[in-house]
Amino acid sequence: MTTPEEVMAIADIILEIGSEMQDRGINADELKRSIEPLLTSLRVQMRNNNYWLNTVLLSSQEYPQKLDWARSITADYKSITVEEINRLAHKFLKKEKALRVYVIPANLKVSANPVLID
């Protein structure tokens, strides 16, 4: 089980990664290594009836756009560009605007104060 202190350390690492992305952006290789596993997973899912029945068709009568999303999701992921990610990272991953949310079971003692707002 992860301790509360480990949770906060992980949050610090995530904040630092976001800050690095905001400062320097990503490159084409990093984007490819991020997108390829998603595309592989999508290819596997889309060959499975469970995906179509429980993800796409389940509420498509209520939300017909789900059918369009299922048809375009692969192309949508493939269309993501380095420039787009870097622009969004620069706009939204500002360290001073980060919100930290810690989810820690109530029955654990916390030696550090996870409620602090940076």
C-alpha positions in Angstrom: 0.0 0.0 0.0 1.2 3.5 -0.8 1.8 5.7 2.2 0.5 9.3 2.4 4.1 10.5 2.2 4.7 8.5 -1.0 1.5 10.0 -2.4 2.7 13.5 -1.8 6.2 12.6 -3.3 4.4 11.3 -6.4 2.4 14.5 -6.6 5.6 16.5 -6.5 7.0 14.4 -9.4 3.9 14.9 -11.4 4.0 18.6 -10.8 7.7 18.7 -11.9 6.9 16.8 -15.1 4.1 19.2 -15.9 6.4 22.2 -15.2 9.1 20.7 -17.5 6.5 20.2 -20.3 5.3 23.8 -19.8 8.9 25.1 -20.0 10.5 23.0 -22.8 7.6 21.2 -24.4 7.9 17.7 -25.9 9.5 16.4 -29.1 8.2 14.1 -31.8 9.7 11.0 -30.3 8.0 11.6 -26.9 4.7 12.2 -28.7 5.1 9.0 -30.7 6.0 7.0 -27.5 2.9 8.4 -25.8 0.4 7.9 -28.6 1.5 4.4 -29.9 0.4 2.5 -26.8 -3.0 4.2 -27.0 -3.4 3.3 -30.7 -2.4 -0.3 -30.0 -4.9 -0.5 -27.2 -7.6 1.0 -29.4 -6.9 -1.5 -32.2 -7.3 -4.4 -29.7 -10.5 -2.9 -28.2 -12.1 -2.3 -31.5 -11.8 -6.0 -32.4 -13.7 -6.9 -29.3 -17.5 -7.0 -29.2 -17.5 -5.9 -25.6 -16.1 -2.5 -26.7 -18.8 -2.0 -29.3 -21.6 -3.2 -27.0 -20.7 -1.7 -23.7 -18.7 1.4 -24.7 -20.2 2.5 -28.0 -23.7 1.1 -28.4 -24.8 1.0 -24.8 -26.1 4.6 -24.7 -25.7 5.6 -28.4 -29.5 6.0 -28.7 -29.2 8.7 -26.0 -25.9 10.0 -27.3 -25.7 9.3 -31.0 -22.4 11.2 -31.2 -20.7 8.1 -29.6 -21.0 6.4 -33.0 -19.1 9.2 -34.6 -16.5 9.2 -31.8 -15.9 5.5 -32.2 -15.4 5.9 -36.0 -13.0 8.9 -35.6 -11.0 8.1 -32.4 -8.0 6.5 -34.1 -7.7 9.4 -36.6 -8.2 11.9 -33.8 -5.3 10.5 -31.9 -3.1 10.3 -35.0 -3.8 13.9 -35.8 -2.3 15.2 -32.5 0.8 17.3 -33.2 3.8 18.2 -31.1 3.0 21.9 -31.7 -0.6 21.4 -30.4 0.7 19.6 -27.2 3.4 22.2 -26.6 0.9 25.1 -27.0 -1.6 23.5 -24.6 1.2 22.6 -22.1 2.5 26.1 -22.1 -1.0 27.4 -21.6 -2.3 25.0 -18.9 0.6 23.4 -17.1 1.7 26.5 -15.1 3.2 25.4 -11.8 1.7 28.3 -9.9 -1.8 27.4 -11.0 -1.5 23.7 -10.2 -4.2 22.2 -7.9 -3.0 19.3 -5.7 -5.6 16.7 -4.7 -4.6 13.9 -2.4 -6.8 10.9 -1.9 -5.8 9.2 1.3 -7.9 6.6 3.2 -9.4 8.1 6.3 -8.0 5.3 8.6 -4.4 6.2 7.8 -2.3 8.5 10.0 -0.7 11.3 8.1 2.5 12.8 9.5 2.7 15.5 6.8 -0.1 18.0 6.2 -1.7 17.0 2.8 -4.2 19.9 3.0 -1.7 22.6 2.4 -2.4 24.7 -0.6 0.7 25.8 -2.5 
